[in-house]
Amino acid sequence: MSGLLNSGQVCAAATRFYVDRKRADEFASKVAAIAGSMKLGSGLDETSQLGPLVSLEQLEQVDRYVQIGRSEGADLLTGGSRADGDLANGFFYRPTVFGNVTQNMRIAREEIFGPVLAVLPYDDADDLASRANDTDYGLAAYIWSRDIGTANRLAHQVKAGTVWINMPPLLDAGAAWGGMKASGMGREMGWAAIEDFTEVKSIWTSLA
């Protein structure tokens, strides 16, 4: 859900999953099975798990990225098309998962803002931070590990405004929110936001 919440139309959506190569295929197939089983539908239907994209233009953009991913050699494991049947007239796109994605593919480098997830295998854990940082964006990151030392080391190395360890995304008004690099300027919430909206004035007075 960190990647598919609001059909992927979330600024902090988890869209790139770096997974140890020994487990990457297993992880990708399980994620694909879950994503492929999710129910698309109206937000007025309490059984719906994913809703529509915001516009036809955005739906077409998402589909263009999916076709780019296929043409660049990523393995399409589920989804990859507009919903049909009763949802054909809406802007619904099936949740999509790609496996065997490489660092230079556009689906791993550009913001799609739709229900598209990419699984990137890695061989060297020491290379993870540099690969994660090899992007123009730096809003949020997620780290899942049984080794809390490794997780915290990565959290400090990754250039992102917020990092969640072993948990889905949560926000708190007391914690600063904002990104690095091309992911925004300044901070919302927390003391950092108060400072951003505060003008400092110096007043000098002579008592002579």
N, C-alpha and C positions, 0 to 999 in steps of 0.2 A: 504493500500500500504506500510505502514511501516513494515509490516511483509512479504509481497509477492513481493516486489520490486526485480527484477532480479531473480524471482522464488525462493525467500528466500535465495539466495546465497549472502548474505550481512552480514558482520561481526556484524552490529548493528541492525539486523532484530528484530522486535518486535514479538517474538514467544510465549510469555506467557502473557496472559491477566487476571489480577486479577479483578474480577467484583463482586460487592455486590450481595450476594446470591438472594436477592429479584428480581434482574434484570438479573441474570446470564443466565438463560435459554433463555430469550428474546434476550439478546445480542448475545448469541451463535447462535441462529437460524437465526438472521438477518445477522451476519457475514457469516454463512454458505451459505445463499441464495446469497449474493453478490459474495463470492468466487466461488460458483458453477456456476455462470453465466458468469464468466470471460472467454474470448476467448484465448485459447492456439494457438500458431502458430509461424511461422518464424518471425524473427526480420525484415525481408525485407517486410513483410506485415504490412502496416500502421494500419490495424484494429486489429492486435494482441495486447493482453494485457499482456500475459505471454509467455516467451520463454522456451527453453529446459534447462535441467540440463547440467552440463559441460561434463559429461561422463556417460557411462553405469555403471561404478563402483559406481558413486555417486547416480545414479537412484536406483540401487539395495540397496544401503545403506539407502536411504530415505524410500524405501518400507519396509525394515527390521524394521525400527523404527515405521512405521505405524502399522505393524503387532504386534509389541511389545505393542504399545498403546492399541490395541484391546484386546490382551491377558491379559493385566493388568487391564482391566475393564473400560477404557475410552469409551465414547459414540462417535462413528464415525458419524458425521453429514453430511459430504459431501466429495467427492473425495475418496482417499484411493487406487488409482490404476493408472497404467500407461495408457496414452492415447492410443486409438486405431484408427481404420479408417485410414485416410490419414496421421496421425501422428505416426502410429504404428512403423515406422522404425526410428523415432527420439527418443531423450532422454527426452520425455515430460511426466511430472507427473501431474495429476490433483490436483489443489489446495485443500488442505485437512484441515478440521476443526474438532477438538475434543472438546466435552463438558464434564462436570463433571470430569475434570482432578484433581488429588490429588497431593500434594507436593512431594510424594515419587515415583511417576511414572517416568520412564526413559525419556519419551517424555517431561517432565517438568524439568529435571535435566541435560540432555545432549544436546550438540549442534548437531542439525540435518542438518542444512545448506541446507534446501529445503523448498518447499511450504507447510509447516505443522504448523498450529496454534493451540494453546491449551488454553482453557478457564477454569480458576480455580476460583470457587466461594469462597468468603470470608465472614465471619460473623462479625469479629471485625476489624474495620478500624485501631485501634491502633496496630494491629498485622501485618499490611501490610509491613512495612519496614523490619521487621525481616524475613518475608517469602520471600520477594524480594531478601534479602541478603543471603538467604540460598542456595547459588550456588557457584560454583568455578569461575564464570565469573563476570566481572564488567566493561564492556565497555560502555554500554548505557542503558538508561531507559526512559520511556515515562510516563507522569502523565497527566490525564485528570480529571479536577474537576471544578465545578462552584465556589468553595471556594478557593480563591487564597492563603489564609493563610495556609490551609491544604496542598495545592499543594507545596508551598515553604517549609513547614516543612518536608514533605516527601522527597522532592528533596535533602535536606541537610542530611537526614537520610540514604538514599539509597547509597550504596557503588558502584558508577559508575562514570566513567570519564566524561561523558556528560549526562545531563538530559534535555529533552525537555518537556515543560509544555504547554499543549493545542495546540500543533502544530506537524506537521510531521517533520522528520529529515532534518536539514539543516546544512551545514558546511560553515565556513568562515575562510579564511587563517589567519585572525587575532586572531582566538580563538584556544586554545590548543586542540589537539585531541589525545586521548589515554585512556587506561583502567586501572583498578585496578585488583588485585588478578591475576588470570591466563589469563587475557585479555591483556597481553602485558606489555612492559617495556618502560618507557620514554614517551615523547610526540612529536607529529608532529605539525607543524604550531604554530603560535603565538610566544610570547616572550619565552615561556617555551622551544620551539624547538631550538631557537637561543642559549639559555643557554646550552641545551643538546649537541650542536655541537661546543661549545666554550671551548677552553682550557685556563685556568687561569694561568698566569705566574707571579711570584714575582721576581723582580730585585732589588737587594740591592747594593747601591753604597756608598762608604765612601768618604766624601769630605774633610777629614782631610789633 
